Every structure is written in structure tokens, then in C-alpha cells.
Amino acid sequence: MAEPLTLQPFNHGIGVFDSGVGGLSVLKAIRAALPHEDLIYVADSLFAPYGDKSHAYITQRTLELGGWLEGLGVRALTLACNTATGVAVKALRDRTRLPVVAIEPAIKPAVTLTRTGVIGVLATQQTVLSENVIALCKLHGQGKQILLQACPGWVELVEQGELHGAKTLSLLRHYIDPLVDQGADTLVLGCTHYPFLQPSIEKIYGSELKLLDPAQAVAKELVRRLDQLKLETTSKDTKNPLDSSKLGRTRLVTTGDPVQAGHVMSQLWGESIVVEHLDIWG
Ligand code: DGL
């Protein structure tokens, strides 16, 4: 196993974190929106999944990772985990002096897209129980039927890189079939791991279902906040914005096994990447 990372300044980049590898779906959108930015991503895979853990556990891990990134010198945090948003984003915002951009299930856009008036929200156990999601349903769900569906086992599939096999297809059907049977035509991917299962969902259901992933909206909000707070990177003003020497670095770390994480994160990222080991025991 690689040496644990020591605390080194990270050029005032942006810190992004999740319970595991799922937040890479958000990191991809941020990388596309901010090509010159240095990004550091933490996957808390040793402690994943969060979705069936207690509030105290999720809050403690969220504060631990947020605090580590702040100590590293990042100038903004992105919480790429719906579960941590639902349970711990307030505690994180109370604790840190950095701006925090957080993901939450795309219930509002789903309401405008549905034709049948029935929406499925696929998420972890803690997310479907969270006050945040209940409030989003009340705020935007007038006149619609919103079916909240916890999907235990899906996070583990993505953590193992099992995106397409028979076991995966069967577990996808297990939670989605009942929603389709009740008339759902729009599904909210309310966990950042789930967009990596989207090709398999589309393979089963074709274009029958609209699938919503808010990753690009999160990246857009991050750009807006950086701009508003005058925290954006200056290199975007260069004459040749796609000069590769000006592109930002992407650094990936995990609390789990970096070799295993390297295989899975390379698969999800779409190119071979090195993952460093981070030792935070909390
Ligand atoms: N990616 C996390 C989310 O968006 C997964 C939570 C978990 O580890 O259960 O909720």
C-alpha cells in the first residue's frame, strides 16, 4: 500500500469529495467546466457506503474530509454526495470558512419533464429519509406523484466496478420495475454513484425512461460561486485557453485500497489514472 499522503499545499485548487468513487460523475462535469482548475478528489471508500449509516457517522466523515481538504489549502469545497448533503451539509457549512457547493436530487427539473406525472427518485436509504428530500418533494411536487426508492446494493456495485453484468441488471430491475409499473416515466438519479449505471438502465428500459443527473448543474453552480466570490482561477484569461500546459491538475485520493481504487476509478474516468492513499481514521 502506498505511503499515506502528507499535508501539502494544493495550489488553492477545488476540493471534491464523496463516500466513494461515485462523485467522479460530478468531478467529470467540474473538469469540463473548469479546465484550468486544480482539482483534488477524495473517495472515502474505506468508509463507504454512507447510505445505511447513522447521522453521527456520516457527519463525522463529512467533517473529517472537509477539514482535511481545507487544511490542504483548497479555496472551495464540492460535496459530491447526496447522502452527505442530506445529513451533514449544514454541519459542514457551520464548521468551514470555505464556500460549499453541494449536490441534491434533481426533483425540480423532473417535475417539469414528466408526462405521466409520476417520478421515481432513486437514492440511498438516508437520502430518501432526509428532511432535504422531503422538503424538495413538498416544494416542487404539487400535483405529481413522487416515489422515493432506496436502492441498497447499487453503491457497492459501482465501488466494485460491476456496471454491466447479470447481477447488476437484475438488481437494477429489482428497484426500477415497481416504479415503472406504477407509471413513472422520469427517474432522478439521487446518488452520485448511479450515473455510472445509466448505460445499463438504458439497456433495459431503452428511451422509455428519462434519467436525470444533476452533475452539470453542480458544476455550473460551482463556477457561479467562484465567480461571485472572485475566487475563479486567473488562467482562464490566457490567450490560448486550451493550451495544455495551462490545464489544471486532477489529483485523486482514497481512504481505501489505492490499487483497487485505481482500477475502478480508471474504468469510471475513462482513462488510466493513479490514485493515492489517504489515511484518515477519524
Ligand atoms: N455517492 C453517494 C451519494 O450520492 C453514495 C452514498 C453511499 O455511500 O451510500 O449519496
Residues whose N, C-alpha, C, O or C-beta is under 5 A from the ligand:
A	BS01	DGL	D18 S19 G22 A48 P49 Y50 G51 A80 C81 N82 T83 T124 V155 G190 C191 T192 H193
